[in-house]
Amino acid sequence: MSSENPIGEVARQFANNLRDAIGDRPVREVARELGMNHTVLRSILVGDVWPDLYTIARLEQGLGKDLWPGRPGN
């Protein structure tokens, strides 16, 4: 399912990429390893909040994955 809002779609894809990077690990465990509050991580995953650049960089660095979605066609 995609969002009608192109910016919302980026946030949705980011959350999906984050979910894939976390895999089957408990969110609390991942948050603890990254030095984050688990409620923030859960809020990003369910789309209640959009992460700022600091949080995006922290997640990508800590998980060792590129999470930011590419542009369509790239």
N, C-alpha and C positions, 0 to 999 in steps of 0.2 A: 504494500500500500504506500503510495506517495502522497505528499502534501501538495495542496494547490498553491501554497506560498513558497516561492523558491528559497527563501531564507529558512523557513521552517523545514523544508526538505533537506537542506544541508544539516540542520540540527538533528533531524531524524536519522540521516545516514551516519552522522557522527556517533549517535547513541547506538546504532546497530554495530558499527565498527568497534566501539568500546565493549559492547556485550560480547562480540566474537573474541576480542582480545582477552577478556576476563575468563571466558570459557565456563567450565563447571566449578570454578573456585568460588567460595563464598565471598559476597561483596564486602562483608566486614573484614575478612582476611586481607583482601586486596587493598582496601582503604587503609588498614593498619600499616601494611607494607609501604604504601605511598605517603604515609603521614597525613592522611586526609580523614575527615569525618565521614563515616559510612552513610549518613543521611544525605550528604551532598552528592556522593557518588550515586546513590539510589535515585535522587531527584533528577540527575542528568540522564540516567538510564530510562526513566519513565517519561521524560520530556517536561517535567515541571519547571526546570531551570535550564538556561543555556550557559555553558561554561565560558569563563573569560579566558583570555590568551594565556595567562599564567597557569590556570588549571589545565588547559589543553596541553601546554608544554610539559607540565608535571606528569600528566597521564601518559603522554607519548614517551617521555623519557623513562618513566618508571616501568611501563609495560613493554618497552622496546619495540613499539609498533607505531606506524603512521596511522593515525586515526582520522585525520581531516580528509573528507571525501574529495576526490578529484572533480574537475568540471566535466559535465557530460560531453562525451566525444573525445576526451583526453585520456 
